[in-house]
Amino acid sequence: MAPLSPDNTPRFRVSYFTVGFHHTLEVRSHISPSALGTLLDSFWTALAGAIRQTTVEDISYAPSGSSVFNPVTTGIEGNIYGTGAGDPSETAWFYGFVGRTSGGRRARWFIYGAGNQGHDYRFVAGESTSLSDARDILAAAGTDIRAIDDLTPTWKTYINAGTARHWVKVLRS
C-alpha cells in the first residue's frame, strides 16, 4: 500500500496531562471544534472509570494539506477525567483503540493513564464497562472520525492495553 502524506486529512491535536507527563492524541476529523469537544467529552467521561486523573490541556487544528497547527477552543480545555494520581510505574500504561477502514488503513487511539492492564493486555467487549462504553462512542461517531485515507474506520470490539516502550526508556533515563 502506498504511503499517504500525514497532512492528507484535517487533524486535531489534543494535549493532555496524566500520571506526571504530557501526551498528545491526534484525531482526524472534518467536524467543528465544538463538535469535537462534545465527542471527546463523551469519550473521556465514559473512560473515566478506567483511567487515572487526566486533564485536557489544549487542542489545536491543522486543515488538510497543512502541517501548521493553530489553537482552537472546544469547550473541554481544563476538564478533568478519571481519578487518582497513579503510581510512577503506571506512567507508560495505555489503552489502545484500533480500527480499520474499507481502504485497509488503520486508525489507532492510544490513551495514556490506564488504570490497569487486565489479565492478558486485552479487554474484550463487556470485560470493562468503561472501556466498552468508550469504544462504543468511537463506533457511534461514524463519519466524525476518519483515518489517514479520509475514510471512516470500523472499530474493533476489543481494546488493547500495554506499556509503551518509549515511556519505559524515558522513565529509565
N, C-alpha and C positions, 0 to 999 in steps of 0.2 A: 504494500500500500504506500503510495507516495506521501511524503510528509506534507503537512499543511502549515502555513505560517501561524505563529501564535496569535497574531492580531487578526485572524480570519473572522472572528465574531466580536461583538461588543462584550466587554468584560467589566465586572465589578470586583474590586479587591476589598475584602473585609478583614480589617486588622482587629485582632482580639488578644486579650491577655488571660493566661491561665497557668496555674501551678508555677508561677515565678518567671514565665517567659512570654514573649510576644510571638504571635503566629499570624499567618495570613491564609484566608480561604479565597480562592478565585471562583467566581460564579459567572458563567457565560449566559447572557440573557438579553432580550430586547425590551424587557419591561421597564417601567419608570422607577426611579429611586424609591419613591414612597411604596410602590407595589412590592419592590424587593424587600423593603423594611418589614412589610406585613408578612411576606413569605418567610423571611429569616426569623422574625419574632415567633411565628407559629412553630417553626422547626426547632429553635433553641428552647422554647417553652416545653415542647414535647420531650426533648432530650434532657431537660434539667434534672430528672431523677437519676440519670446515669453519668453525669459529668461533675467535675469539681467546679468551684466558682469560676465563672468565665465572664469577662467584661468586654463588650463590644467597644472598641476604641474609636475607630473612624472607618469610613467607606469612601472609596474613590472609584472613578469610572473612566474607561477609555473606549471610544467608539471603534467600530470596525476599521481596520487599516491604520490604526494609530497605536503607538506604544506609550503615549503620554497619558498619564492618569491624573485626573483632577478631582478634588474633594466634592462629594455630594452629601446632601442631608436626606436620610431615610427615615428618621424618627426613632431609630433604635440605638443611636450612639449613646454610650454611657449605660445602657441596660446591662443588668447582671443576671446570669442564669446559672443554675446549679448551686451546690453547697459544698462547704469545706475547702480549706486551702490546699489540701492534698499534700502528700509526702514527697520530698525531693526524688525518691525512687520512682515516682509516677510521672515525672516530667516528660518522659519520652513516650508515654502511653497514648494511643489514639484509637478512634473508631474509623473504619473505612467503609463508606457507602459507595457501591460500584454499580455502574450501569453501562449499557452498550446501545449504540444507535443502529438503525437499519443499514447504515453505511459501514458498519463494522468498527466504528471508533468508540473508545472507552470514555466514560465520564466518571470521575472519581472525586469524592469529597472526603478529605481527611480532617477529622475534628480532634484536636488535642485536648487533654484534660479528662481523658477516660477515667472513670471511677473503678473499673475492673476489666479484666481481660477474659473472663469466662473460663470454662473448663478446657476449651480447645482452640481459643483465639478466634472463634466464630460464633455469632449469635444467630440462630435460625429464627424464622418467623414465630413470634409468640414466646420466645425464651426470655426476652426482656421487654416489658410493656413500653418503657420509654424509648428504647431503640426501635422497636417495631412501629410505634406511633410516628417517630421522626422519619423513618423510611417511607411510611405511608404518605406523609406530607410531601416528600420529594416526588413520589409516584403521582400524587394528585395534582402536582404543579403542572403537569403536562408540558405544553409548549413554552411555558415560562422559563424553563431551564433547558439549556442547549449544551451540546458537546462541541468540540473544535470544528466538526464538519457542518455546524449550524443545524443539525437535526436533533430531534427530541430523544433523549435516552430512555430506555426501559430499564428501570432499577431492579437489581437482583433482590430476591426476598430475604437474603441473609446480610448481616453486617459483620465485617471483619474487625478484629481487634489485634493490636500488636504494639511493638516497641520500635520506634523509628531509630535506625542506626545512626543517622546524622545527630540526633539529640543525645544518644548514648555517648558519641565522640565528644560532643560539646560538654557534657557533664564530666567526662573523664579528664578533660584538659584543664 
